[in-house]
Amino acid sequence: MEISWNDKDPIYRQLHDRLVEMILEGIYGNGDSLPSVRQLSADHRINPITVSKAFQLLVDEGVVEKKRGLGMYVMTGAREKLAEDEKKLFLTEEWPRLLEKIARLGLSVGELLEEGEGK
């Protein structure tokens, strides 16, 4: 698991976000176990409490369950739930900011589509 750390977000949030991406990408599917707290903290040289905090966010969101003595497992339907949550977040927070920027820059739909096709 590769993570490019940044200075603007807490590390536990960045780890949480990367795990969410991996579930959305299908790297971790229904019933799959996540790496252990010990493994992630050693691999990324971060405090185990930081890893536990990221896992707790996933548990609170209802996408991961803790099986005592066994570890953390992706719950059935986690990918669909996360996709729905991410769509809502994008449409309510990110998209309005993008629309404002598009308007401010005077970009047309044609320019945006042309640029998107080049990717």
Wavefront OBJ file of the C-alpha trace (Angstrom):
o trace
v 0.000 0.000 0.000
v 1.555 3.250 -1.175
v 0.608 6.492 0.529
v 1.955 9.907 -0.369
v 1.691 11.791 2.906
v 0.844 15.483 2.873
v 1.174 18.153 5.530
v -2.362 19.518 5.363
v -4.350 16.504 6.670
v -3.807 14.408 9.796
v -2.059 11.102 9.075
v -4.951 9.021 10.428
v -7.286 10.781 7.953
v -4.891 10.173 5.057
v -4.610 6.493 5.970
v -8.402 6.254 6.267
v -8.823 7.887 2.855
v -6.321 5.515 1.247
v -8.099 2.485 2.718
v -11.418 3.857 1.404
v -9.841 4.225 -2.062
v -8.599 0.648 -1.916
v -12.063 -0.648 -1.015
v -13.623 1.425 -3.809
v -11.015 0.119 -6.282
v -11.811 -3.463 -5.258
v -8.390 -4.153 -3.775
v -10.209 -5.098 -0.570
v -13.567 -6.760 -1.153
v -16.402 -8.050 0.985
v -15.043 -10.180 3.815
v -11.379 -9.411 3.124
v -9.127 -8.740 6.075
v -7.244 -5.469 6.293
v -3.573 -5.380 7.264
v -3.031 -5.406 11.022
v -2.403 -2.288 13.075
v 1.087 -3.587 13.808
v 1.833 -4.253 10.135
v 0.612 -0.845 8.925
v 2.393 1.037 11.679
v 5.665 -0.778 10.920
v 5.337 -0.492 7.122
v 4.629 3.246 7.222
v 6.547 4.142 10.370
v 3.529 5.600 12.104
v 2.209 5.239 15.610
v -0.139 2.254 16.141
v -2.630 4.616 17.795
v -2.768 6.572 14.528
v -3.575 3.384 12.602
v -6.205 2.416 15.183
v -7.822 5.834 14.814
v -8.074 5.369 11.025
v -9.606 1.914 11.519
v -12.074 3.280 14.065
v -13.338 5.795 11.492
v -14.017 2.919 9.109
v -15.840 1.010 11.862
v -17.899 4.113 12.720
v -18.841 4.452 9.041
v -20.092 0.869 9.039
v -17.742 -0.413 6.339
v -15.296 -2.418 8.460
v -15.920 -4.697 11.412
v -13.535 -5.749 14.125
v -13.445 -9.451 14.834
v -11.953 -9.874 18.258
v -8.629 -11.646 18.070
v -8.757 -11.853 14.279
v -8.496 -8.283 13.011
v -10.467 -5.926 10.795
v -12.659 -7.136 7.942
v -14.462 -5.342 5.128
v -18.217 -5.651 5.619
v -20.574 -6.837 2.896
v -21.795 -3.869 0.874
v -18.926 -1.611 2.007
v -17.933 -0.666 -1.535
v -21.473 0.371 -2.469
v -21.909 2.344 0.752
v -18.608 4.136 0.306
v -19.379 4.903 -3.349
v -22.706 6.456 -2.357
v -21.072 8.482 0.423
v -18.304 9.651 -1.927
v -20.863 10.686 -4.581
v -22.796 12.742 -2.022
v -19.608 14.381 -0.781
v -18.493 15.193 -4.320
v -21.849 16.655 -5.354
v -22.346 18.739 -2.212
v -18.794 19.951 -1.540
v -16.369 19.449 -4.407
v -18.585 19.995 -7.452
v -19.863 23.449 -6.386
v -16.233 24.603 -5.888
v -15.295 23.209 -9.304
v -18.239 24.956 -10.943
v -17.167 28.260 -9.396
v -13.618 27.783 -10.647
v -14.804 26.803 -14.137
v -16.930 29.954 -14.277
v -14.099 32.112 -12.916
v -11.735 30.789 -15.592
v -14.348 31.141 -18.334
v -14.005 27.542 -19.456
v -16.594 26.109 -21.817
v -18.099 22.635 -21.752
v -16.376 21.941 -25.072
v -12.963 22.834 -23.664
v -13.508 20.624 -20.641
v -14.671 17.662 -22.730
v -11.812 18.099 -25.185
v -9.293 18.152 -22.340
v -10.930 15.123 -20.714
v -10.755 13.101 -23.925
v -7.017 13.691 -24.105
v -6.458 11.829 -20.810
l 1 2 3 4 5 6 7 8 9 10 11 12 13 14 15 16 17 18 19 20 21 22 23 24 25 26 27 28 29 30 31 32 33 34 35 36 37 38 39 40 41 42 43 44 45 46 47 48 49 50 51 52 53 54 55 56 57 58 59 60 61 62 63 64 65 66 67 68 69 70 71 72 73 74 75 76 77 78 79 80 81 82 83 84 85 86 87 88 89 90 91 92 93 94 95 96 97 98 99 100 101 102 103 104 105 106 107 108 109 110 111 112 113 114 115 116 117 118 119
